[in-house]
Amino acid sequence: MIRARIVGAGGYGGVGIAELLLRHPEVELVGLADVADVGKSLSDLYPHLAGFCDLPIRSYETPEGRAPADVVFFATPDGVAMRHAAAELEAGARVIDFSGDFRFGTAAAYADYATRAGLAPEHQAPELLDRCAYGLAELGDARLGAETEVVGNAGCFAASALLGLAPAVALGLVNPARLVCDAKTGVSGAGKKPAPGFHYPARYENMNAYKLAGHQHVCEIEQQLERLGGQPARLTFTAQVVPMCRGILSCLYGELREGTRREAVLEAYREWHRDHPFVRIFDRSAAVGTAHVRGSNYGNLIVDADERTGLLRVVSHIDNLVKGQSGNAVQNMNVLFGLPQTTGLDRPGTLP
């Protein structure tokens, strides 16, 4: 059995990974840590887990909070995992981090991300950057595999955009210098901590765009598209929050090569994602929405080409808390430990 420990267990990312690990046939959950709610059980915070996960939350600074594990999930804000990853590796654990600490292979690339996110640009563990891999298995990065020690789990917006844009860029179907992502996310993407902008009266019947000056997820999206396409990628990205709990819908656009037909684009996407069990391809007639991925690790892509304007149009749907976070992390763990990617994840979402 794979021994797993969660740091940041009390947040949405923490409870999300706990829910999935409890169902995983090859995992034993051995410890929970957080800075808040120490001494409470996870089921005290989330009563739906009563009888399923009654483990107490410990301080990370105690021996109980650092119980021996084969893999440690950091469901924590930026800056936490980079301070503690080296010690976890020294203790023999693999690290999967939900923040942006290890999504970038160089200190310069991290600095660009950190500046956009309003963080200090200096990475606190630069010696680990050449030991980490970007965590989105569908991109086929050879660095993500059985020898990987640290995984920077893809950001939620990035996962949605990359599933939809990667085939077009990798296959040279579009001009990578003129890409557009118009993305809408549910309120849970902001995390558990209360804030005035997410108070019910502020969110009910209200939609708004934010971070128009530069969203931090653009850095990782462009980095991965450049790796796939072999040339610079530029993305105009607009993030919006909408009054629903969970889900991301990204409308993705790119300039197609002249004469590219819709049927050819659809077939190219089906072929590129053929071996990716969590990506489902639909044509433009499909009645697909965010409800059809809720609670699942699937990404549903509506693939289309507007032959009149010469534009690619892909509508990408994911659950921001599963494929955009915890489910993707479990998928990455499966890759690290040589398990089928679908282990513990191959189940539909919930309706209605």
DODREN-239131 format. One line per 5 residues: number of its first residue (from 1); their letters; for each residue x, y, z of N, C-alpha, C. Coordinates in steps of 0.02 Angstrom, whole numbers, padded with zeros to 5 digits. Example, Ala and Ser with C-alpha at 12.3 -4.5 7.8 and 13.67 -1.06 7.14 Angstrom:
2
1 = as = 00660:-00284:00390:00615:-00225:00390:00660:-00165:00390 | 00642:-00112:00354:00684:-00053:00357:00645:00002:00394
This chain:
352
1 = mirar = 00042:-00060:00000:00000:00000:00000:00044:00063:00000 | 00021:00114:-00035:00054:00179:-00036:00031:00219:00024 | 00078:00239:00067:00060:00279:00125:00058:00353:00104 | 00001:00385:00116:-00009:00454:00094:-00023:00499:00154 | 00005:00559:00151:-00008:00610:00202:-00028:00674:00168
6 = ivgag = -00073:00712:00200:-00098:00775:00171:-00079:00833:00216 | -00048:00883:00188:-00034:00945:00223:-00081:00998:00195 | -00115:01033:00240:-00169:01078:00219:-00235:01040:00214 | -00244:00993:00260:-00300:00946:00254:-00368:00978:00264 | -00371:01036:00297:-00436:01065:00313:-00468:01106:00259
11 = gyggv = -00431:01122:00205:-00459:01163:00151:-00495:01121:00100 | -00520:01154:00048:-00556:01117:-00004:-00510:01069:-00041 | -00448:01089:-00052:-00401:01043:-00084:-00386:00984:-00041 | -00379:00995:00025:-00364:00941:00071:-00420:00891:00076 | -00481:00915:00086:-00537:00868:00091:-00549:00834:00024
16 = giael = -00536:00869:-00031:-00545:00838:-00096:-00498:00780:-00108 | -00435:00789:-00089:-00387:00734:-00098:-00402:00678:-00049 | -00425:00694:00011:-00444:00642:00059:-00501:00600:00033 | -00552:00632:00006:-00609:00595:-00022:-00587:00544:-00074 | -00541:00564:-00117:-00518:00519:-00170:-00473:00464:-00143
21 = llrhp = -00428:00481:-00097:-00382:00431:-00071:-00418:00378:-00030 | -00473:00397:00003:-00511:00349:00042:-00541:00294:-00003 | -00552:00310:-00067:-00581:00262:-00113:-00527:00226:-00154 | -00465:00246:-00146:-00411:00219:-00188:-00390:00150:-00162 | -00390:00099:-00204:-00376:00032:-00180:-00304:00019:-00160
26 = evelv = -00258:00064:-00178:-00187:00053:-00164:-00158:00103:-00115 | -00201:00140:-00079:-00176:00195:-00036:-00202:00186:00035 | -00158:00200:00083:-00176:00206:00153:-00162:00278:00174 | -00213:00312:00199:-00205:00381:00223:-00179:00379:00294 | -00117:00403:00304:-00083:00393:00368:-00078:00457:00410
31 = gladv = -00094:00515:00382:-00087:00575:00422:-00116:00636:00389 | -00140:00682:00432:-00168:00746:00409:-00135:00802:00449 | -00117:00856:00416:-00086:00912:00450:-00115:00978:00424 | -00115:01027:00468:-00138:01094:00448:-00117:01143:00502 | -00124:01208:00488:-00109:01259:00538:-00171:01278:00577
36 = advgk = -00230:01261:00552:-00293:01276:00585:-00328:01211:00604 | -00374:01215:00652:-00416:01158:00672:-00375:01099:00697 | -00317:01113:00725:-00275:01059:00752:-00311:01024:00810 | -00312:00959:00810:-00346:00920:00861:-00415:00897:00840 | -00444:00930:00792:-00509:00909:00767:-00498:00854:00715
41 = slsdl = -00548:00811:00709:-00545:00761:00656:-00570:00792:00591 | -00550:00762:00535:-00574:00787:00471:-00649:00782:00467 | -00678:00731:00498:-00751:00724:00497:-00786:00775:00542 | -00749:00805:00590:-00778:00861:00627:-00790:00920:00581 | -00742:00932:00536:-00748:00988:00489:-00795:00972:00432
46 = yphla = -00795:00909:00410:-00835:00888:00353:-00875:00826:00373 | -00935:00835:00402:-00972:00779:00430:-00989:00724:00380 | -00987:00738:00315:-01001:00684:00267:-00948:00630:00269 | -00890:00644:00302:-00837:00594:00307:-00840:00555:00373 | -00891:00566:00414:-00896:00530:00477:-00898:00455:00464
51 = gfcdl = -00854:00419:00498:-00849:00348:00488:-00804:00328:00430 | -00786:00376:00388:-00741:00363:00332:-00671:00390:00346 | -00668:00451:00375:-00603:00480:00392:-00611:00519:00456 | -00596:00486:00511:-00598:00517:00577:-00529:00532:00604 | -00479:00532:00559:-00411:00549:00580:-00408:00620:00607
56 = pirsy = -00369:00632:00660:-00362:00700:00685:-00313:00741:00643 | -00325:00805:00640:-00279:00851:00607:-00225:00870:00657 | -00162:00863:00636:-00105:00878:00679:-00068:00939:00654 | -00030:00969:00698:00015:01022:00676:00072:00991:00636 | 00091:01025:00582:00145:00999:00540:00211:00999:00577
61 = etpeg = 00216:01037:00630:00279:01042:00667:00287:00986:00717 | 00239:00941:00723:00243:00885:00770:00261:00820:00733 | 00287:00770:00769:00301:00706:00736:00239:00675:00705 | 00181:00683:00737:00119:00656:00709:00100:00690:00643 | 00118:00754:00638:00103:00791:00577:00150:00775:00520
66 = rapad = 00204:00738:00536:00252:00717:00485:00261:00641:00487 | 00205:00606:00494:00208:00533:00497:00241:00506:00433 | 00281:00453:00439:00314:00425:00380:00265:00410:00324 | 00283:00430:00264:00237:00423:00206:00278:00411:00143 | 00245:00382:00094:00275:00372:00028:00262:00431:-00017
71 = vvffa = 00207:00466:-00005:00189:00525:-00044:00156:00576:00002 | 00175:00639:-00006:00146:00693:00033:00113:00743:-00015 | 00050:00757:-00004:00013:00806:-00043:00012:00872:-00005 | 00039:00924:-00036:00036:00991:-00006:-00023:01028:-00037 | -00080:01027:-00003:-00139:01065:-00024:-00137:01132:00011
76 = tpdgv = -00085:01170:-00004:-00067:01230:00033:-00056:01289:-00014 | -00055:01349:00013:-00042:01408:-00029:00029:01409:-00055 | 00042:01454:-00102:00110:01464:-00128:00158:01478:-00071 | 00218:01450:-00077:00271:01463:-00030:00279:01412:00025 | 00230:01368:00035:00233:01320:00089:00275:01259:00068
81 = amrha = 00256:01229:00012:00291:01167:-00009:00365:01179:-00021 | 00383:01236:-00049:00454:01248:-00064:00496:01251:-00001 | 00465:01267:00056:00502:01270:00119:00512:01200:00150 | 00469:01154:00132:00470:01089:00166:00483:01029:00121 | 00484:01039:00056:00491:00982:00011:00557:00945:00021
86 = aaele = 00611:00981:00031:00676:00948:00038:00676:00900:00097 | 00646:00920:00152:00644:00876:00211:00601:00814:00197 | 00547:00823:00160:00505:00765:00143:00543:00717:00097 | 00580:00744:00049:00619:00701:00005:00673:00664:00045 | 00704:00699:00091:00756:00669:00133:00727:00611:00174
91 = agarv = 00663:00617:00193:00630:00565:00232:00604:00508:00188 | 00612:00514:00122:00594:00460:00078:00526:00467:00044 | 00495:00524:00049:00429:00534:00019:00435:00568:-00049 | 00386:00557:-00092:00376:00598:-00152:00331:00657:-00131 | 00335:00711:-00168:00296:00771:-00153:00253:00790:-00213
96 = idfsg = 00189:00801:-00201:00143:00828:-00252:00113:00891:-00223 | 00128:00947:-00255:00110:01013:-00229:00055:01044:-00270 | 00004:01071:-00236:-00053:01102:-00270:-00040:01174:-00290 | 00011:01205:-00264:00024:01276:-00278:00070:01283:-00339 | 00094:01343:-00350:00138:01355:-00407:00212:01346:-00391
101 = dfrfg = 00228:01321:-00331:00299:01318:-00311:00342:01277:-00357 | 00315:01222:-00386:00356:01177:-00425:00328:01164:-00496 | 00292:01212:-00523:00266:01206:-00591:00317:01229:-00643 | 00373:01257:-00622:00420:01287:-00668:00490:01259:-00657 | 00524:01246:-00712:00588:01212:-00709:00647:01256:-00695
106 = taaay = 00638:01322:-00695:00694:01368:-00683:00672:01422:-00634 | 00722:01452:-00601:00707:01506:-00554:00679:01566:-00591 | 00702:01579:-00652:00677:01636:-00691:00603:01627:-00709 | 00585:01567:-00729:00515:01555:-00747:00471:01561:-00685 | 00495:01536:-00628:00457:01544:-00566:00449:01617:-00548
111 = adyat = 00501:01656:-00557:00498:01727:-00540:00444:01764:-00580 | 00436:01746:-00645:00384:01776:-00686:00316:01760:-00657 | 00305:01697:-00639:00242:01676:-00608:00230:01713:-00542 | 00281:01714:-00500:00273:01743:-00434:00258:01818:-00438 | 00290:01852:-00484:00277:01924:-00493:00204:01936:-00512
116 = ragla = 00178:01895:-00558:00107:01902:-00577:00060:01887:-00518 | 00081:01840:-00476:00039:01820:-00419:00048:01865:-00358 | 00092:01915:-00363:00103:01960:-00307:00145:01930:-00252 | 00190:01883:-00270:00233:01849:-00222:00305:01871:-00230 | 00346:01855:-00181:00418:01869:-00187:00446:01826:-00244
121 = pehqa = 00486:01855:-00288:00508:01818:-00347:00561:01766:-00334 | 00594:01767:-00276:00647:01719:-00262:00619:01652:-00241 | 00640:01599:-00275:00619:01532:-00255:00662:01510:-00195 | 00631:01480:-00145:00667:01462:-00084:00700:01394:-00087 | 00688:01356:-00141:00721:01292:-00149:00740:01281:-00222
126 = pelld = 00780:01326:-00251:00796:01322:-00322:00833:01258:-00341 | 00866:01227:-00292:00903:01165:-00306:00856:01107:-00322 | 00792:01115:-00307:00744:01061:-00321:00709:01068:-00389 | 00719:01124:-00423:00681:01138:-00483:00698:01090:-00540 | 00759:01065:-00542:00776:01017:-00594:00757:00945:-00575
131 = rcayg = 00725:00938:-00517:00701:00872:-00495:00624:00869:-00497 | 00592:00921:-00523:00519:00922:-00522:00491:00914:-00593 | 00427:00897:-00596:00393:00889:-00660:00326:00925:-00657 | 00304:00949:-00715:00238:00981:-00719:00185:00927:-00720 | 00135:00935:-00677:00087:00882:-00666:00023:00885:-00705
136 = laelg = 00027:00870:-00770:-00033:00859:-00811:-00015:00803:-00859 | -00036:00743:-00842:-00013:00683:-00877:-00029:00684:-00951 | -00083:00717:-00970:-00105:00717:-01040:-00056:00752:-01086 | -00009:00790:-01059:00039:00825:-01101:00098:00781:-01122 | 00104:00722:-01092:00156:00676:-01114:00227:00698:-01099
141 = darlg = 00237:00736:-01045:00304:00759:-01027:00343:00701:-00998 | 00401:00685:-01028:00441:00628:-01006:00468:00638:-00935 | 00468:00699:-00909:00493:00710:-00841:00445:00684:-00789 | 00382:00673:-00807:00332:00647:-00761:00330:00571:-00768 | 00358:00536:-00718:00362:00463:-00724:00384:00431:-00659
146 = aetev = 00405:00370:-00662:00421:00330:-00603:00479:00358:-00563 | 00522:00398:-00594:00580:00426:-00558:00567:00496:-00531 | 00509:00523:-00544:00495:00592:-00524:00490:00597:-00448 | 00522:00648:-00420:00521:00658:-00348:00471:00712:-00326 | 00464:00765:-00367:00421:00821:-00349:00377:00837:-00409
151 = vgnag = 00312:00845:-00397:00264:00862:-00450:00231:00928:-00432 | 00233:00974:-00480:00195:01036:-00473:00128:01026:-00508 | 00076:01011:-00469:00010:00997:-00497:-00013:01056:-00539 | -00041:01043:-00597:-00064:01097:-00641:-00116:01140:-00607 | -00116:01204:-00621:-00168:01248:-00597:-00235:01231:-00629
156 = cfaas = -00289:01250:-00597:-00356:01231:-00622:-00370:01262:-00690 | -00360:01327:-00697:-00370:01359:-00762:-00323:01330:-00815 | -00261:01317:-00794:-00212:01291:-00840:-00232:01222:-00865 | -00257:01179:-00821:-00278:01112:-00842:-00334:01118:-00894 | -00382:01162:-00882:-00437:01171:-00929:-00412:01195:-00996
161 = allgl = -00368:01246:-00996:-00344:01274:-01059:-00298:01227:-01096 | -00254:01193:-01060:-00205:01150:-01094:-00237:01088:-01124 | -00287:01059:-01092:-00321:01003:-01122:-00351:01022:-01190 | -00375:01084:-01194:-00408:01107:-01255:-00361:01135:-01308 | -00304:01164:-01288:-00259:01195:-01337:-00200:01152:-01356
166 = apava = -00180:01105:-01314:-00120:01066:-01327:-00120:01031:-01394 | -00174:00996:-01414:-00172:00962:-01479:-00161:01010:-01537 | -00196:01067:-01536:-00191:01114:-01591:-00121:01143:-01598 | -00089:01158:-01541:-00021:01185:-01543:00029:01131:-01561 | 00023:01073:-01530:00071:01019:-01542:00070:00996:-01615
171 = lglvn = 00011:00997:-01646:00003:00974:-01715:00011:01030:-01766 | 00023:01091:-01743:00032:01146:-01789:-00031:01168:-01824 | -00088:01159:-01793:-00152:01177:-01825:-00166:01252:-01819 | -00135:01285:-01770:-00150:01356:-01757:-00086:01396:-01751 | -00094:01462:-01754:-00039:01508:-01742:-00032:01515:-01666
176 = parlv = 00022:01490:-01637:00028:01491:-01564:00038:01560:-01534 | 00052:01609:-01577:00064:01677:-01552:-00001:01716:-01543 | -00058:01687:-01564:-00121:01723:-01558:-00176:01674:-01533 | -00172:01660:-01469:-00219:01615:-01437:-00261:01654:-01387 | -00323:01631:-01377:-00369:01664:-01331:-00401:01612:-01286
181 = cdakt = -00405:01628:-01222:-00441:01587:-01174:-00488:01631:-01134 | -00553:01619:-01140:-00604:01654:-01102:-00633:01604:-01053 | -00616:01610:-00989:-00629:01557:-00940:-00673:01582:-00883 | -00720:01539:-00864:-00766:01554:-00808:-00761:01499:-00756 | -00756:01520:-00693:-00747:01472:-00639:-00798:01482:-00584
186 = gvsga = -00813:01428:-00548:-00855:01432:-00490:-00819:01462:-00430 | -00857:01480:-00379:-00830:01517:-00321:-00782:01474:-00280 | -00789:01408:-00281:-00745:01365:-00241:-00672:01372:-00262 | -00660:01397:-00322:-00591:01408:-00345:-00553:01457:-00302 | -00588:01498:-00264:-00555:01546:-00220:-00536:01516:-00154
191 = gkkpa = -00554:01453:-00142:-00535:01420:-00080:-00586:01430:-00025 | -00570:01402:00033:-00616:01399:00090:-00619:01463:00131 | -00564:01500:00132:-00560:01558:00176:-00610:01612:00155 | -00651:01636:00201:-00701:01687:00183:-00669:01752:00161 | -00702:01787:00116:-00679:01852:00093:-00740:01893:00071
196 = pgfhy = -00738:01959:00078:-00797:01999:00061:-00823:01988:-00010 | -00778:01978:-00058:-00799:01969:-00127:-00834:01904:-00140 | -00832:01858:-00092:-00864:01793:-00101:-00921:01783:-00051 | -00939:01836:-00016:-00998:01836:00027:-01060:01827:-00018 | -01109:01791:00007:-01166:01773:-00036:-01198:01833:-00072
201 = parye = -01211:01889:-00038:-01241:01945:-00075:-01196:01974:-00130 | -01130:01965:-00122:-01084:01991:-00173:-01080:01945:-00233 | -01097:01882:-00224:-01089:01834:-00279:-01155:01817:-00313 | -01210:01819:-00276:-01274:01798:-00304:-01292:01843:-00363 | -01309:01813:-00420:-01328:01849:-00481:-01275:01900:-00501
206 = nmnay = -01212:01882:-00492:-01157:01928:-00511:-01101:01889:-00544 | -01076:01914:-00599:-01018:01887:-00634:-00968:01943:-00644 | -00903:01927:-00638:-00854:01980:-00651:-00788:01949:-00674 | -00753:01987:-00715:-00685:01968:-00735:-00636:01996:-00684 | -00578:01964:-00680:-00528:01987:-00631:-00458:01972:-00656
211 = klagh = -00409:02004:-00625:-00338:01997:-00643:-00326:02009:-00717 | -00356:02061:-00744:-00348:02076:-00815:-00277:02101:-00830 | -00242:02124:-00780:-00173:02147:-00791:-00125:02089:-00803 | -00146:02028:-00788:-00102:01971:-00799:-00115:01916:-00748 | -00148:01863:-00768:-00161:01807:-00723:-00101:01761:-00720
216 = qhvce = -00085:01736:-00659:-00025:01696:-00650:-00027:01630:-00688 | -00086:01603:-00703:-00089:01539:-00738:-00066:01544:-00811 | -00065:01605:-00837:-00042:01614:-00906:00030:01589:-00914 | 00071:01599:-00862:00141:01579:-00867:00149:01504:-00880 | 00113:01463:-00842:00121:01391:-00852:00088:01367:-00916
221 = ieqql = 00033:01399:-00936:00001:01380:-00999:00048:01393:-01057 | 00076:01454:-01061:00122:01470:-01116:00184:01426:-01113 | 00211:01413:-01054:00270:01371:-01048:00258:01302:-01078 | 00202:01272:-01061:00188:01205:-01086:00172:01204:-01160 | 00137:01255:-01185:00122:01258:-01257:00186:01269:-01297
226 = erlgg = 00232:01308:-01271:00296:01318:-01305:00336:01253:-01308 | 00334:01214:-01254:00368:01149:-01255:00338:01103:-01308 | 00272:01103:-01313:00238:01059:-01360:00247:01081:-01433 | 00243:01146:-01444:00245:01172:-01512:00314:01191:-01537 | 00362:01199:-01492:00430:01215:-01513:00440:01287:-01534
231 = qparl = 00392:01331:-01518:00400:01402:-01534:00360:01443:-01483 | 00375:01508:-01478:00341:01549:-01428:00265:01547:-01434 | 00232:01545:-01377:00159:01547:-01374:00137:01608:-01336 | 00084:01640:-01359:00056:01698:-01325:-00019:01690:-01319 | -00043:01699:-01257:-00113:01686:-01240:-00144:01748:-01209
236 = tftaq = -00200:01770:-01239:-00241:01822:-01207:-00291:01785:-01163 | -00286:01796:-01098:-00324:01757:-01049:-00370:01802:-01008 | -00434:01785:-01005:-00482:01822:-00964:-00516:01774:-00917 | -00504:01784:-00852:-00535:01742:-00800:-00596:01778:-00773 | -00649:01740:-00764:-00711:01767:-00736:-00737:01719:-00683
241 = vvpmc = -00766:01747:-00630:-00798:01707:-00579:-00874:01714:-00587 | -00909:01657:-00583:-00981:01656:-00594:-01014:01625:-00533 | -01079:01639:-00522:-01112:01617:-00461:-01133:01544:-00462 | -01083:01500:-00461:-01096:01429:-00450:-01040:01402:-00407 | -01048:01343:-00378:-00999:01317:-00331:-00936:01293:-00365
246 = rgils = -00943:01248:-00414:-00883:01216:-00442:-00891:01207:-00517 | -00834:01205:-00550:-00832:01196:-00622:-00795:01252:-00657 | -00761:01236:-00713:-00730:01285:-00756:-00753:01272:-00828 | -00774:01323:-00862:-00788:01321:-00933:-00742:01370:-00967 | -00700:01344:-01012:-00652:01386:-01049:-00669:01384:-01123
251 = clyge = -00680:01442:-01152:-00689:01447:-01224:-00621:01468:-01253 | -00595:01424:-01296:-00526:01431:-01321:-00527:01444:-01396 | -00486:01491:-01418:-00486:01510:-01488:-00414:01515:-01515 | -00406:01500:-01579:-00342:01508:-01612:-00352:01515:-01687 | -00305:01548:-01721:-00308:01557:-01794:-00285:01493:-01828
256 = lregt = -00330:01461:-01865:-00313:01399:-01900:-00271:01412:-01962 | -00231:01361:-01980:-00197:01364:-02044:-00249:01369:-02099 | -00234:01407:-02150:-00281:01419:-02205:-00303:01352:-02236 | -00368:01346:-02245:-00396:01287:-02277:-00410:01228:-02231 | -00398:01237:-02166:-00410:01181:-02119:-00485:01171:-02111
261 = rreav = -00506:01109:-02118:-00577:01093:-02115:-00597:01069:-02045 | -00660:01081:-02028:-00685:01063:-01962:-00677:00988:-01949 | -00693:00946:-01997:-00689:00874:-01987:-00617:00852:-01972 | -00569:00885:-02005:-00499:00867:-01994:-00477:00887:-01923 | -00501:00943:-01900:-00484:00965:-01832:-00512:00916:-01781
266 = leayr = -00575:00898:-01789:-00607:00852:-01743:-00570:00785:-01740 | -00552:00759:-01798:-00516:00696:-01801:-00447:00702:-01770 | -00414:00758:-01780:-00348:00768:-01751:-00351:00768:-01675 | -00402:00799:-01647:-00411:00800:-01574:-00425:00730:-01548 | -00467:00693:-01582:-00483:00625:-01560:-00421:00581:-01561
271 = ewhrd = -00379:00589:-01611:-00318:00549:-01615:-00268:00570:-01561 | -00259:00635:-01551:-00210:00659:-01503:-00227:00638:-01432 | -00292:00638:-01415:-00314:00620:-01348:-00336:00547:-01342 | -00322:00507:-01393:-00347:00439:-01394:-00327:00398:-01333 | -00266:00406:-01310:-00241:00367:-01254:-00247:00403:-01187
276 = hpfvr = -00287:00455:-01185:-00296:00494:-01123:-00366:00477:-01095 | -00369:00434:-01045:-00434:00407:-01024:-00481:00458:-00993 | -00456:00516:-00973:-00499:00564:-00941:-00519:00622:-00987 | -00505:00616:-01051:-00525:00669:-01099:-00577:00640:-01147 | -00634:00673:-01151:-00687:00652:-01196:-00699:00708:-01248
281 = ifdrs = -00702:00688:-01311:-00708:00735:-01367:-00779:00733:-01394 | -00809:00792:-01403:-00876:00799:-01430:-00875:00846:-01489 | -00922:00838:-01535:-00928:00887:-01589:-00975:00943:-01567 | -00984:00992:-01611:-01020:01053:-01591:-01094:01043:-01579 | -01121:00985:-01596:-01192:00973:-01584:-01206:00947:-01514
286 = aavgt = -01153:00932:-01475:-01162:00901:-01409:-01190:00951:-01359 | -01238:00928:-01319:-01266:00968:-01265:-01228:00953:-01201 | -01168:00982:-01196:-01122:00967:-01141:-01111:01030:-01100 | -01110:01023:-01034:-01097:01079:-00990:-01055:01059:-00930 | -01043:01105:-00884:-01002:01090:-00826:-01034:01038:-00780
291 = ahvrg = -01099:01032:-00781:-01132:00982:-00738:-01112:00912:-00757 | -01090:00901:-00818:-01074:00834:-00841:-01004:00811:-00822 | -00965:00854:-00790:-00900:00834:-00762:-00897:00844:-00687 | -00950:00870:-00657:-00950:00885:-00585:-00935:00822:-00544 | -00886:00827:-00500:-00867:00771:-00458:-00825:00719:-00491
296 = snygn = -00802:00731:-00553:-00763:00681:-00590:-00696:00710:-00610 | -00651:00665:-00633:-00585:00686:-00657:-00584:00695:-00733 | -00642:00699:-00764:-00645:00703:-00837:-00641:00775:-00860 | -00614:00783:-00921:-00618:00845:-00958:-00657:00833:-01021 | -00712:00870:-01030:-00753:00863:-01090:-00738:00921:-01137
301 = livda = -00718:00904:-01198:-00700:00955:-01247:-00748:00954:-01306 | -00780:01011:-01319:-00817:01020:-01381:-00769:01052:-01431 | -00756:01017:-01486:-00706:01039:-01535:-00740:01061:-01599 | -00723:01121:-01621:-00757:01149:-01679:-00708:01194:-01718 | -00724:01207:-01780:-00686:01255:-01820:-00737:01298:-01857
306 = dertg = -00729:01363:-01850:-00771:01409:-01887:-00737:01422:-01954 | -00760:01388:-02006:-00727:01393:-02071:-00737:01461:-02103 | -00788:01496:-02084:-00800:01563:-02111:-00747:01612:-02088 | -00729:01609:-02023:-00680:01656:-01995:-00610:01626:-01990 | -00605:01560:-02000:-00540:01528:-01996:-00514:01519:-01925
311 = llrvv = -00561:01514:-01877:-00542:01508:-01807:-00558:01440:-01779 | -00512:01413:-01739:-00525:01355:-01698:-00567:01378:-01638 | -00615:01335:-01618:-00654:01349:-01558:-00659:01284:-01519 | -00634:01284:-01458:-00639:01226:-01414:-00670:01250:-01349 | -00722:01214:-01326:-00753:01229:-01262:-00733:01173:-01214
316 = shidn = -00695:01191:-01163:-00667:01143:-01116:-00704:01147:-01050 | -00725:01089:-01024:-00761:01086:-00960:-00723:01040:-00912 | -00709:01065:-00853:-00681:01022:-00800:-00713:01042:-00733 | -00707:00998:-00684:-00722:01015:-00615:-00658:01045:-00585 | -00660:01107:-00564:-00600:01140:-00540:-00570:01107:-00478
321 = lvkgq = -00611:01072:-00439:-00586:01040:-00379:-00564:00968:-00389 | -00577:00940:-00449:-00558:00871:-00462:-00505:00870:-00516 | -00525:00873:-00581:-00473:00876:-00633:-00430:00938:-00626 | -00458:00991:-00597:-00419:01052:-00586:-00378:01052:-00523 | -00382:00997:-00484:-00345:00997:-00421:-00333:00926:-00396
326 = sgnav = -00379:00900:-00353:-00365:00838:-00317:-00365:00777:-00361 | -00411:00772:-00408:-00412:00714:-00453:-00350:00711:-00495 | -00329:00768:-00521:-00268:00771:-00560:-00208:00750:-00518 | -00208:00769:-00454:-00153:00750:-00409:-00151:00674:-00399 | -00209:00643:-00392:-00210:00570:-00386:-00187:00537:-00451
331 = qnmnv = -00207:00565:-00507:-00184:00539:-00572:-00108:00544:-00576 | -00079:00599:-00554:-00007:00606:-00553:00026:00555:-00505 | -00005:00545:-00448:00021:00495:-00401:00021:00426:-00434 | -00032:00410:-00469:-00034:00345:-00504:00024:00337:-00552 | 00039:00391:-00588:00096:00388:-00635:00161:00376:-00597
336 = lfglp = 00171:00411:-00542:00233:00405:-00503:00243:00334:-00477 | 00189:00301:-00459:00195:00235:-00428:00179:00178:-00476 | 00177:00192:-00541:00170:00140:-00591:00101:00108:-00594 | 00050:00143:-00572:-00018:00118:-00574:-00054:00144:-00636 | -00106:00110:-00660:-00146:00139:-00714:-00172:00208:-00693
341 = qttgl = -00172:00255:-00738:-00193:00323:-00721:-00264:00326:-00693 | -00305:00279:-00712:-00376:00280:-00691:-00387:00250:-00622 | -00336:00222:-00590:-00346:00189:-00525:-00375:00237:-00474 | -00431:00219:-00445:-00464:00261:-00395:-00501:00321:-00423 | -00502:00329:-00488:-00531:00389:-00519:-00583:00375:-00572
346 = drpgt = -00587:00313:-00595:-00629:00298:-00653:-00702:00291:-00632 | -00733:00348:-00623:-00804:00349:-00604:-00835:00413:-00632 | -00898:00410:-00649:-00931:00470:-00675:-00944:00520:-00619 | -00964:00579:-00639:-00984:00629:-00590:-01054:00616:-00564 | -01084:00667:-00538:-01151:00660:-00509:-01200:00708:-00542
351 = lp = -01260:00684:-00553:-01315:00724:-00580:-01378:00709:-00540 | -01425:00753:-00534:-01424:00820:-00562:-01379:00867:-00524
